[in-house]
Amino acid sequence: MKKFVLLVGTALSAIASPAFAQDVEDDADGSEIIVTATLREASVQDIPVAVTAVAPETLERQGIVDIKTLSAISPSINVQSSQTETQGTSIKIRGVGTTGNNTGLESSVGVFIDGVYQSRPGVALGDLVDLERLEVLRGPQGTLFGRNTSAGALNITTRRPSLSEFEGFANASYGNYNFMNVQAGVSAPIAQDVAAVRLSGTWRKRDGYLKSSTGAESNNRDRYMLRGQLYVEPSSDVSIRLLADYSKVDENCCDAAILLETPLAATFPFHGLASNGVTNSGFSALQDLRTNSQLFRNGSTQWGVSGELKWELGAAKLTSITAYRDFSSFSRQESDFVGLNIFSVGTGGSTTTPNFPRNGDEIKTFTQELRLQGTAFDDKLDWLVGGFYGREKIQSQGAMMLGADFQRAVSAGNFGTAAGVNPLFALTALGNGGVPVDANGANAINRFDQDGETFSIFTHNVFSLSDKFSITLGARYVDEKKDASYDQLSASNAACQASVNGVLTAAVPAALRAGLIGLNCFSFVAPVNLTAPLPGSPLASNFLPLPREWANRFKDDELTYTAQLTFKPNEDLMLYGSFSHGFKSGGFNLDQTAANLINSTAVLTTGAAPVFADPRFDSEKVDAYELGAKATMGRVNVNLALFQMDMSDFQVLEFTGVQFTTFNVASARSRGFEIEAFGKLHDYISMNASVTHAKAKYGQNCADGISAANLPSVSLLCGQTLTNAPEWSGVAGLTYDGPLNGSGWGLLANVNINYSGARRTSTQAMERRVNAATGATDFIGLPFDIQEDYFKINARLGFTDPSERFTFEIWGTNLSNEITRGITSNTPLRGAAGAVGGPSARSRIAFVEEPRMYGITVRTKF
């Protein structure tokens, strides 16, 4: 708290954040900021919405080239990635968001680029270049921006071509870790004042900052993007904007540091392994950015086209936005996170054959939006009606192969010496005629298909009751339909079949049966056609919790709505209160275990009929209340928002170390306030200060109505803080952008301080452990769950030549070199809670955020 008080005190003394959106469109005194957060151009001080508008100059000054580091300028937002960025990225606002790593989950924070919805955060992670503005909208935005904006939205607008003049820019940067970045753009009229084109692009490359004991590196950058536009105004009433873009990413991402090693590491030689695969572990490994794994490769190729038509019809204006996007990602990983040959994901790994297929997603999306808006009753009514249609096809493929060290390493990491030498190998003999079966080379190729369709109609209307009072009423009806299926293209795992045989014939000791099935039949490589050694040879998945193929449909509809009352006693002050009901679509858990048997014990002991889990999860809903004030004090704007978000059927994804589970939690809440101050202290000095206080927690009754299958996981969450939701966060800094004495040169000097309070980094905060001596159940906090509070400092110093054509800058981000964790989780297959009746044997990994970066940049414009 002392650090936070220091931050606030610093902000109040005007050492605050850089020039934000006041650079977008300033009036004479630098106070007006134009945004489109209500799909109408308006001053940010005149709309009853909590929104931060960010100019492209601000993004450049803070070294923000994609949305992952937006928390440096907007403390309400948090973006994290786990072992892949294309599948495992999560965006949160006010502590609320959906964890990633499952393509079936859509984000609680919608991302819109030039009015086009980006269906997954991984799709939206392209570089930010040639922008007009970026807006961070906080709280539910479902009335105007669509169904999956229950926590907020990012509204990104690129710069359109100039109809009247030729213009362009180019930037080149070089920094540590061999960082190189080139950005350029050019705009040219092709028919004066009627038609113009614009072409822009970026290329970014950097070495990885994580180095493994195996010689591999991770978290590098290697990507490029091109965007082309045609803009036509055939008359004063009609404008047409056509956009096309293409981007490619091919990077090593994302390894993790072993923060806590399993206490069973010493037993690896007992199982015939010369090494336990972990050379670097603990806080020293984290601070030194050292890991232990081998290949991590993650990339994507995507392209999209869109067309925007705006047509003034006299009494109303018609807007049509049509878009198509094709996104393809791949992932090749040794995601056991250690140096042993345990398993490989996708082609090219140490255990896979040359023709083994890749992991990845194919996402094809078509959207069409129509809006009609105008005024009536002498402009006292500003009305808007519209409709939206979306079609999305997803094909997600998972391919894994087990390696030569799988059974010995997993036996050591989960049984220690208690079950003998390599029990995962030895016990297979009990179900294979006395001959043990090696799992080396066991593999499976799994595919998920989902075809989704959404339709909505909406309206948003502002009624001016008087010069000082107005009321906004909006609503959207959403209809959702998704058809999904899981199919196994191929699989081979004789060790799993032998384990099933031994368990179902009771040849395996009772105490080891669950562990044998859970590990030798690791869900990612478990065949769906395993048979049971019973009369008629039925499928083993009818008796044991094993993967099974399925096909199902999800349907839902919802009415989202908002009401806002605005009071503006004078031009410099606005007060507002609002209520919004938001909605995020449910869907399917695209995981092999999503439809597993959930009553195995009853089936085996009493002959009960098998009951299988439902792969669907419910839609998430939120009721949000907000009171706000927006004041202009000379050249400085000060905005305050008090908020409460009550969520029901909150969607959660958890990685247990063996599988990904997705479930709904009955209740969660985020409550707090935000304060922003921004403006100019002088013609050349701009400032901004932002503070967010958010208590984001699961409800004490969050397990009410939860199914028996999910109750063990959900009950551990009740009363806990949401993941990556610090209670306090803030930004502070100062920018000088003006002349350098009388030399004719310009000077840019900027410093920015970003503060985050302590935050949880795991899905679960604790684990349930049975006391071996008393039989009682204890609840133990998971180790290293909390990332302690920290400050990060960015700074930039630039000089512009007298012609204003060239600028030379030196810069640094995270100058204090704070090594922080974004996500902490269990190491796959390496230890379990209370293993063999003793203390926890879990190993824990941490995904590391960027360390200190610094470099130089040269800019030119023409």
C-alpha positions, 0 to 999 in steps of 0.5 A: 500500500505504501508503494501505491500511495507513493504512486498516487502522490506522484500522480497528484504532483503531475508526474503522470503518464504520457500524452494520451488521446489528446494527441488524436484531436485537440481543440485550441486548449488541448482538451477535446478527444474524439472517440467512436465508443458509441458508434458515433463521433463524440468527445470522450467527455460527453459520453456516459462510458468509461473509455480510455482513448490512446493515440498512436504517438502514445503507443510509440512512446511506450514501445507498445507494438501489440495489445499484450502490453497495453497495461503500461498505459491503461491499468484496468487491462491485463493481457497474458499468454501461456504456452502458445499465443495463438491459443493461450492468450487471455484479455481481462478488464477490471480483473474480469476475463476468460482464461485461454488455451482452449479454442472453444472459449471466446473472450470476455473482452472483444477486439474490433479492428476497423469495426470488424470483430476478431473472434479470438484474442490470438487472432487479434495479436497482430502488430499495431501500426498506422493507427488513428486511435485505440479505445479501451472500453470498460464494462459490458459493451454488448448492446453496440459491440456484440455478444462477447464483450461482457467485460469490455472491448478494444476498439482499434481504428487504422488510419484511412488514406488521404484524398488530397495529398501524398504522405508517408512515414517510416520507422526503424528500430534496433535494440537488445536481444538483436531486436529489429523493427521496421514500420512504413506506410504511404498514402496517395490520391489516385483521383484528387478528392475522390479516391486514394490508396494506402499501404502500410506494413511492419516487420519485427524480429528479436532473439528469445529472452528465455534460454534453456539448458538444452540450448533452445531459446524461447519468446523471440519475435519473427513476424510481419504484416501488410495492409492495403486500403482503397478509399473512395468518396464518389460524392459527399453522401457516399464513402467506400473503404476496402481493406485487405491484410496479410500477416505471418508469425513464426516464433519460438513460443512459449517455454516456462521456468521451473519455479518449484521442482518436485521433491521426487526429483531425486528418485529419477535414477531409481527408475533408470534415468541419469537425469531428472531433466531439470537443470534450472529451477527456483527463483534463480532460474526465474530471475536468470530467465533460464528454462529446461525444455527443448523445442517450442514453436508457435506461428500463424498465417492469416489474411482478411478482407473487409468493406465499409459503406457509409451512405447519407440517405437524408434522414438517416445514415446507412453503415454496412461492414462486411468482412471475411477472415482466414486464420491458421495457426500451428504449434510444435512443442516439447511442452513437458517443460523439461529436458527429458524425452517425455512427449512432443506436440505436433510435427518436428519434435524429438519424439515425432516421426517426419510425417507426423501432422501439426497441431493448430487451429483453422478459423474462418469467419464471415461477418456482416453488420448493418446500421441505420442511424439518424436524428428526430424531433428537432435532434432531441432523439439520436437513434440507431438500429442495426443487425449483425450476422456471423458465421465461424468455422473452427477446425482444431487439431491436436497431435501428440507422441510419447517419448522413450522417457515417458513411463520412467519419468512420469513414474518417478514424478508421481510415484517416487519409489513407493510403487517399485521401479517404473510401475507405469511400464511394469504394471502393463504386464498384468494386462498383457499376458505377463509381457510389459508394454513400452509407451514409447511412440504411442500417439494420437491425432485428435480433431475438433470441428465447430460450426457456429452461427450468430444473429442479432438485432440491436438499437441504441438511442439517446434522448435529450430531455433538456439541455442538461439531461439525457437518457440512453436506452439500448438493447440487443437480441442475440441468437446463438447456435454451435454444432461441434464434434470430436473425432480421433483421426488415428491413435496407437497406444498399446500401453494404455490398452494393457493398463485398461485390461489390468485395471478392469480384471482387478489384476492391478492393485486398487491403490494404483489403478487410478494413477495407472489409467490417468498416466499411461492413458494420458488423455492426449494419446488415449485411443477412443477405441480401447476395448474392455476385457469383458464379454462382448468387448465393449468400449473401455470408455463405458467403464473408465474415464477415458476419451470418447468421440462425441457430437453435440449442439449448443443453442442459446439466446439472450437479450442484452440491454443498457440504460444510462442517465446523464446530467450535464450542469455545464460544459465542463462537467458531466455526471452519469449513472448506468446499468448494463446486462451483458452476455458471453456465448457458451459453447464446447470444451474442445478437449479430449476429456470433455465427454468422459465417464463421470460415474466410473466407480458406480459403474464398476461396483454396482453396475450403474448405467454410465453417465457421461460429462456434457462437453457444453458449458453455459453462457456467461452473464453479467449485470453491471452498475456504474456511476461516473463523473467527467470534468474538464478543469482548464486543460486537464480532464479528470474522470471518475467511475465507480463500478460493480459487475455481478457475473453468473455462470462465469466461465473458467478453464483449469489445467490440472497437470493432466488435462484441461477442464472447462466449467461454469462458476455460479457467481463472481464479482468485480467492484471498485473505482477508476480515476483518470486525469489527462491533459496539458500542463503547458503547451509542450508538457502533457500528463496523464494519471490513472488509478484502478481499484478492483476487488474481483472475486468468486462469490462465497456461493460460487458452487451453488447448483454446480454438477457433481463432476465439477464440484471438486474444482469449483468449491476450491474457488469460492471466495478467492480472487480472480486470476491476474486481477490486482486490487490496485494498479496505476500508471503515472508519467510525464511528456515534454514534446516541444522545442529544444531551446532556440536551436530549431531542433525538437525534443521529446522526453517521456517517462512512464511508471506502471504499478501493479499490486499483488495478483494471483497467477493460477486458476486455483488458489489452493489444493485439497489434500488428505492427511495421511495420519488422520484422514482429514481433508486439508486445504493448502495454498498452492505455492508461488501462486502470488506475483508480488507487487511491482513498478515498471518504468518506460522512458524515451528521449528523442530529437527532431531535426529542424525540418521536422522530417527526421526524429532520433530516439533512445528508449527503454521499457521495464528499465528496472528489469522487474522479472514478473510472472504472468501465469503459474501452473502445474508442470504437466505429469510431474507430481500430484497433490499429496502423492503416495499419501505424503506431502504435495509432490507438485512441480510448478512452472511460471510463464515469464513477462518481458524483461528490460528492453532498450534500443534506438529508433529513427523516424521519418515522415513525408 
